[in-house]
Amino acid sequence: MDIRSTVVAATLAVLAVAAALYVELTTGDGRRSAEDRGPLLRTADLPLDDLHRITVERRGRDALTFETTAEGWRQVAPFDHPVDAHSIRQLAVQALQMERVDVFSPGELGGVDWSADALSLDPADGRVRYEWPDGSLTLNLGRRGIAGRAYLQVDGDDRVYVVSHELHDRALGMDPREWRERRLFPDAGAEAVRIETELDGWDFALERERRRWRMTRPVDARVDRESFDQYIESVARATAGGFMAEQPDRLDRFGLDDPIARFTIETSEVRDVDGEPQRTNRQTSLIVGNRIGMGGEDYFAMVEGREVIVRVSQAVLNALFQNPGALLDLTASGMRPADIQSLRIAGSDGDFTIERDRDRWIAPEHGGRTVDDERVKQLLESLTDVRAEEVRLDDFRHDAEVGFVTFYAFDGRPADTVRIARDPSSGQWELDNGEGVQRVFPASLALPVTPADFGLPAAGDAGDEQ
């Protein structure tokens, strides 16, 4: 007999057995009335909202255990890893949605072997165990049959149920890695309080102060809110491109024993602990190892505490490890004009003060003379609203300094000082308010900083005091 004849014969034999099974289920001893058909389980059998643990066993593989935590569903065995809550919940939802087509006692029916062993129920192809505070349910999953049917036993019940196959497809057919959370930092967002990166030339640290963020390394400086919002969104979206290895016995094979980069985010949130609200902090760190393959653009990486090696793309790393300067506030001062009571302006032509007097600005050292309101607005806009073209993490250029402006709040205390330097060759302005950041503005920036700019005489001129 040639190969083609053998295949045809085998196919016919399978179809014959399938037909016999179908006949027995619909016309033989296994026949059941219409009342016996319908959902196999009800919410009383499987209380979906009360579940706290689901265990999935597959023949020849480690059992997977999922538990509910303060953050939602999480894989806790054989190793800890966050999971997609919807995927795990579907293990229970699809059990409740299973349709019972028939039920029979295993054995020899019409000359066909309908034993538990023949139906892959002893031992079972898989088991799903559901647990809740005051009960549990275990479903033994057998082989899948024809016409979208599958075989199942409820633990403690010898009968075999013929059911729709959706739960079998998920519990036995899906790759469990698809249930895992691919986001590297699922908690990034409103709960974040600190971010730290370690990568040669791109090290920085950010900390939240109430609702505002500041950079604390390499400089202590203000962060631009819009730029940071975009950054934290990119952190929250960062995902693993794939799962490369589980529970590795050696990290040096992936370059993770001496990582080339580390990204750490700390989150803080209030949780209920024994009935009392408590604030807890948690750190999540991603370490980055070797490049995958010669000339590849992906890297081996691992979130510390998760025994899984993942693949991360160059695009993800670029989003996490940004140039620190790209996150800094580009305005010379973080003051709001409405919070400024007075200004002290010092330069080569003198040192003078301008202060608010109801709806006007005056020069108290010049007899209370009213100064040009538009010139004051122009100066305040240049220092608090106009954004720099460039930032440099350099020391202030004392050799090019031309003066400074100090802002005083309504309590009379100095609130911020902006030192002003001007490049003699390009005419560009370099402004520094003590953060160690030089914000570079074009030569065209309007910076009225001399007495004459405000219609006042220079120091020592006649008529200084009116």
Disulfide bonds with the S-S distance in Angstrom:
none
